[in-house]
Every structure is written in structure tokens, then in C-alpha cells.
Amino acid sequence: MPIVPRLASIAFIIALPVFLVTSNIRFFAGEAWFYEQGFRRHDADQATGLPFAELDRAAQEIRDYFEDDARFLAITVGRSGEPEPLFSEEEVLHMADVKDVMRVLFRVNEVALVIVLGIVAMRFLWASEGPLEALAWDALKGLGAGLAVVAVIGVLAIAGFDSAWNQFHELIFRNDFWQLDPDTDRLIQMFPETYWQESVLLIAALVVGQGAVVAGLAGGYLYARRGGRNDANRAKSLDG
């Protein structure tokens, strides 16, 4: 295989599962109902001492924060008629770190999208059965690799989430601001570990479902192509 098509195949195989995973994370990071339902499932009002209206407003400010240019998150909430900061200094610093991670994730998502769309367009522009068949196989390979990673993450989320979650934070963050106290820190009261465990499982399930749709399309195309070739071969045999 020439070097350019080979590199294109490798890029597509990597970019497709990356795009699916980062797209789902990005989607839920900006969805109000996802935050609001999480608060209510985990009784965040009781844990924080704040009404749901204040928590929902704070969630909107967090979503805006991931997209704006502010370095630090400054949220004020009303409690007993007096305004007060929602988060401590350590929590604010941790959210700045989280924003940096989210910015990288958003850029990775955009690059993966460009790669996927670019290679799909390239294959169709070269519109012959060879490139389209190669695209279908690349999609199946990429989804297979992505499924293996998602399966590992799913197992960890079910069986050993505490340890995996701590290791993830130790790997991503270069400080200990993420080590919050659920008795005093509202960030972890609003988003307890079980919230993130459920989120990981939900995103994994969606990625698997979306991957199954893409795999069905790719597999269906390859099956149809194989059937077409068999019919053509039989026709040639009869003519001969």
C-alpha cells in the first residue's frame, strides 16, 4: 500500500473512536439536564445546603466557564439571604485545571472530526470501490480498537472505580487540589464520585451504541459488496 493511503488509514482508525468518545464527553459537559438530574439523583441540595435553583444556576455558570476566556471560576450563591462564594480557593484552582483539560479535549475532538470528515471526503472523491471498501474496513478496525478501550474503562467503572479514578487524577493533574473533602467542599458535594461513575458508564454505553451503528453500516456495505462480487463471479462462470 502506498504511504499516503496507509497513513490516512492509520489516522482514520485512531480518529474515529477518539471522535466518538470526546464528542459524548463534550455533549454532556454542556447539557443542563445532565447536571440537574445528577444533582437530584445524589441529593446535592442536602449535601451542600443550597436549593436546587442555586445549584442549577451554578451549573450553568460552570458550563459557560468551559467555553469562555476566564481563568478562574467565580460563582456566588445566596444562603440565608447573604451572598457567598460557592467554592473555596482550592476548588477554584482545581476547576482552572479542569478547564485546561477540557480545552485540550475540545481541541482533540475538533481535530478528530476534521480527520474523519477529511478522509471520508477523500475516499468518496476517489470514488472507486477499492477506497470505499478500505474505508469500511478502517471503520471496523477503529471501532474494534475503541471498543476494547471502552470495555476496559467500563470494567474499571464497575469493579474498581475508586482506584482508577484516583489514578486518573494523579496522571492528569500535577497538584493535589483535586483531593477534596466531601464534608466541606461543595464541588465534590455537587459532583460525588458516584456521579462520575454513572457518567462514565453512560458515556461508554453511548459510544458502544454509536459504534454499533457505524459498524452496522460498514459491515452492511462490505457484505453487500461481497454478495455483488459472488454474483458477478457466478455470472462469469455461467457465461464461460
N, C-alpha and C positions, 0 to 999 in steps of 0.2 A: 504494500500500500504506500503511495506517495506520502511524503512527510506532512504536507498541509492537511489532507483529509484525515490522516492519523491524529494529528494534533487537535483537529476540530472534533473528532470523535471523543478523545480524552476529555477535552473541555466540556463537551455536552454531557458526558457520563457523570462528571463531577458537578456541573452547574445545575442539572435538573433536580436532584434531591436537595441540594442546598437551597435552591429557589423555593421548593415546596415547604421546607422547614421554616426558613426565615420569613416567608410570606405569612404563614399562620401565626408565628410569634408577633410579627408586625401588626397583623389584623387585630389580635386580641389586646395588644398594648394600646390600641386606640379605640376600643369598643366600650362604651359606657355601661351597657348591660352586663358585661363580663365582670367589671369591678363591682357593680351594685349587687348582683346576685351573690358574688363571693362574700361581700360584707354581710349579707343577710344569712347566708348559709353558716357562717362562722361567728355570728353574733358579735360583730365588730362594735356595735353600739355599746354593748355591755362591757366589752374589754377596754374600750377607750373612754367610756363615759360621755361620748358625744352622740347626738342624734344622727339618724341616717341622712337627713338633709345636709348636715355639715360634712359628713363623710363623702357623700356623693359629689358635693361641690369640690372637696379636696381632690377627689379622684379626677375630676375634670381638669383641675389645675396641674395635676401630675401628667395627664395626657398631653396637655398643652406644653408642658415643660420639656417633654421628649422631642418636641418639634421646634421650639423657639431657640433663641440665642442666649438666654440667661444662663449664667454659670451655676448659680445656686438657687435652690427651690425655697421660696419664702411664702408659706401658707399660714394665714391667720384664721383661727376659728373662734366662735363665740361659745363661752361656757359660763354659766351663771351670770349672763349679761355683760361679761368682761371679755374683750378680745385677748387672745394669747397665741403664741406660736404653736403650730401643730407639732413640729418636730424639734428635737434637740439639735445642738451643733453637730454632734457625731452623726445623727441621722441625715442631716442636710449634706454633710460631707460624703456620706455613703451614697446618697442619691446623685451627687455630682459624678461619682464613679460609675454608678449605674447608667447615667446619661451617656457617658463616654462609651460604654459597652453597647448601648442601644444605637448610638450614632454609627459605630462600626458595623453593627448588624444591619442597619438600614442600607448602608453603602454596599455591603456584601449582597444583600437582596437585590439591589438595583443592578449591580454588575452581573449577577447570575441571570437576571431577567434579560439583559442585553445579550448575553452569550447564548441563552436558549433561543430567543427570538431570532438572533442573527444567524445561527446555524440552521434553524428550521427554514428561514428565508433562503439561505444559501442552497440548501438541499432542493427546495422547490424551484429555485431559479435554474438549477441544473437539471430540472425535472426529467429524470430518466428513472427507470425502475431501480437501478443499482443504488443511487444516492438515497432514494426514499426507503428502500429496504434496509440500507445501512442505518438510516435514522431510526427506524423502528427497533432494530437490534440494539442500538446505542441507548435508546429509551429503556428497554428492558434491562440492560446491564446497569444503567444508572439507578433504576428503581430497585433492582436487586441489592446493590450495594447500600442504597439508602435504607431499605427495609431491614437489612442486617443491623445497621447502626440504631435505627428506631427500636428494633426488638430488644437490643441490649439496654437502651435507655428505659424502655418500658419495664423490663425485668428489674432494673435498679429502682425504678419508681415504686414498684410494688414490694420488693423484697428488702432493699437496703437503702431506702431513700435518705435517711438521716446522714449516713456516712457519705453517700455520693453527693449530697447537697453541700456538705461541708468541704469536701474535696474540690468541688466545682468552684466554690468561693475562694478557697486558698489558691487555686490555679489562676483565677481571673483577676482577683484583687490583690494589690500589693500592700495592704494595710489591714487592720482588724476592725475597721468601722462597721463591718457587716455583722459583727458579733454583738447582737442586740439582746436586751433583756425583756422578755415578754411581760414582766411585771411592771415595767416603767416606760418602755419605748413604744410609742404609738405606731411606728412603721411596721413592726412585727405584730402588733395587736391587730392592725388592719389587714395585714397580709401574713398570716401564720404559715408555718411550714406545710400544714395540710392543704392550704390554699394552693401552694406551688406544686404539691404532689398531684392534686387534681388537675391543675393546669397542664402539667407535663403529660399526664395520661390523655387528656382531651386533645392536646395538640398532636400527640403520637397517633391517636385514633384517626384524626382528620387527615394526617399525612398518609397513613396507610390507605384510607378510603380514596383519597385523591389519586394516590399512586396506582390503586387498583383500576380506577377509571382509565388512566393513561395506559397502563399495561394492557387493559382490555382492548383499547383502540389499536395499540401497536401489535398485539398478538393477533387480533382480528385481521389486520392488514396482511400480516405475514401468512396467516392461514389461507386467506383468500388468494394471495399470490401463489402459494404452493399448489392450491387447487387449480388455479389457472394454468400453471406450468404442467401439471399432470394431465389436464385436459388437452393441452397443446401436444404433449408427447404422445398421448393416445391417438390423437388425430393424425399425427405424422406416421405412426405405426400402421394405421389403417390405410393411409394413402400409399405407404410403401408396399 
